[in-house]
Amino acid sequence: MLRPRLAHALVVLLVAPAAALALEDPTKQGPLPGGSGPAPSPQPAPSGDPAPSDEGGGGSGRQAEVDTNVDVRGNSFEIKLVNNARIEGILPQGKRWERLDQFGEYEECEENDKGAGLRLHYVLGMEGETFIKRQDIDSIRDLGALTDEQKRSIRDQVIAQRKKLIEEREKALREELRRMAEEAREAEARAAEATGRKRAEERAATEAEIKKGEDLLKKFPPESWSEQRAKDILHREIVNGIFRNTEEREFIDNLPAWKSALERRKAAEAKEKGESEGGGGGETKKEEKK
């Protein structure tokens, strides 16, 4: 918790990018100015990291529960950097020097060890920690234990930050779900349009095939033209060397379509005949019953 006499000076001295980054995600603090720039140290998110309860983005509207467990303990310290900037925060275990090991975990070390530094918590009342290397520190001053009011103020700020983060996540999730639903609707519409277009093309192709077959049957009536006649023409060409004329060539080239049309005509005539005979037989049986 910042004391009133240092609040204005700290806001002026801390660089804007660090504060902006911290506001974006309360579980992290940005690097401090000066020297080589102390590396930021990620802090695990609040336990349970509540997820949005309304997956559909528009159901009950119930917000995820905010974790109100905030452990604020230790003395407040003021650290003056070699560039004359000053920063306040909490050292839960006092001046406990640490450094990152080969696995990226913090291990306790001596003040003069390479890479040694302090993890300062709740800078600007924000959740998370900032690792400050010893080489960037000019002096450290213990400001004493936090009062109940200061602890309560930090706790309220952290809970507010967690709530804001949850709201932002839920808002982003709702927007993502809305976008996905819109894309799904558009995909369905495109699929339906493509299916309709394909069916229309198939109907048009079928109608064109039927019309072509009917035209062929008119031009080459089954009474005069047949598959056997096509074979005879081909046999004549091979045996006698008498080649097909224009009309015969057209018939042979379109023989599959002509045969399909003839089969459709016969099937239609057989169906019509069957229906006619069935109807007539029914009348006859009815009269016999009478």
C-alpha angles and dihedrals in degrees: 000000000000118000116232094246091058102036097089094042093050094051090051096045099045113084118245097237092060093051092044092052091049092052091051093057118013090200091070139052123204126239118280123241124257137046116019091336116253110257117246115246118212118231119209113256119254112290113272092019091217115235125213111278097208106067092177092056093227110053123095093342089222111159122226115260117262118231105238095184104116118166108206111175139139135052127304114248134193115213120196114204127215089253088059094252115138128211133182130207144125129285103198092195099031121242097351109163117215141169137191116265127212090277095053094255125128118252129183116255144158122284093247096046117117111270094013118155147142129260107223114198132206097014107184086002091290125139115252136046140270120215112217118191119227091236089063095049121094099176143348125214125190109222094188136246121330119254121235089253092053091049091049091049092052091045092051091049093050093049090048090051092050091049091050091049091051091048091050092048093048091047091050090048093050090049092048092049090048090051092047091049091050091049090049091052091048091048091050091049091050091047092049090048092049091048092049091048091049092049091048090051091049091050091048091049091048092048090048091049092049092048092048090050092050091049090051092050090052093049094040106031115199090237089070105020130054144149088264091056089054089053091049091053092051091046091050090053093052099041104031101022091233104142126210121268125229095274093047091047091053091050095049093045090053098037096117092052091044091051092049091050091049091050091050091050093050091047091051092048092048091050092048091048092049092051091047094050092045092052093047093048090053092055091048093051090047091053092047090052090054 
